[in-house]
Amino acid sequence: MVLVIILAIIGAIAVTLFLLDSLWSVLELVTSYLTPFFLPTEEQSLTKKFGSWAAVTGSTDGVGREYARELARRGLNIVLISRNLDKLRNVAAEIEKESSVKTKIIVADFSKGAEVYRHIEDELKDIPLGILVNNVGIQYDYPARLCELPASKAWELINVNVGAVTLLSRLVLAGMAARGRGALVNVCSGAELQPLPLMAVYAATKVYVRSLTLAIREEYAAHGIHVQHVSPLFIATKMNAFSPRLERGGLLVPDARTYARHAVATLGRVHDTTGYWLHGLQYFFIKVAPEWLRIKIGIYMNEDFRKEHFESVRLKTH
């Protein structure tokens, strides 16, 4: 009888800890919004916390562009890093007009691999970078089995999703540590939560980003650097062009501007977040399900997106 009671207590503790861990993202997100009301004297200025310059990768479209605009609205000068020069110039002009801050553009195609980082390092050497948002990433063109994925696309996924966050984090952390302050924001994905059939390589790269981010946080915890892991679910951007439904957006699929506004509000306040409160709730319910069930739901969902993609292609060609 005593053994049964002990086992019951251990089981209850384990379940409680599991639920608390699963709810942590939601709790941190709620805390980030309530803090200004309960601690109105807390310093909220990102420029005072981290410095006057922020860099955003993948900053000409979608979440990256809106992250850059939102940071500029908060008074930060912005380094825009992306591969299209014309788009970079347009976004820079837009930001300078909207927010009266300085901008700098750096052309970099992360799919090229190691060759791009020396150029970025040279361009950033005289800028005391306070915030780096590692946002750049690519997705499958449409859900596909591994052997259907071109080798060139697989390398592109690895070079962009894994290479950029690794090498750029390494590039800026030394300077932040020397100054004793800074923020590193690594944009991940809810795909990190489980192996994802028909998007296997993409999901695996996001597991890597999460692992890297949490490890870096511990390595630089004593240096005054805020390392944030941001894990959104679906957002209405061109990354999800394989699904017209996702591109249209909805209550659970915010547009990039809405998402960025909420996500930037958490910067400097919480370490792990989905960036958007409804994504936090979804993240919780996904996480409490057993992994085998998440995998089964993942392949069902992606098979549906795959059908939607080919149906959309068929309609466009007729």
Secondary structure by P-SEA (a helix, b strand, c coil): caaaaaaaaaaaaaaaaaaaaaaaaaaaaaaaaaccccccccccccccccccbbbbccccccaaaaaaaaaaaabbbbbbbcccaaaaaaaaaaaaaaccbbbbbbbbcccccccaaaaaaaaaccccccccccccccccccccccccccaaaaaaaaaaccaaaaaaaaacaaaaaaaccbbbbbbbccccccccccaaaaaaaaaaaaaaaaaaaaaaccccbbbbbbbbcccccccccccccccccccccccaaaaaaaaaaaccccccccccaaaaaaaaaaaaccaaaaaaaaaaaaaaaaaaaaaaaaaaac
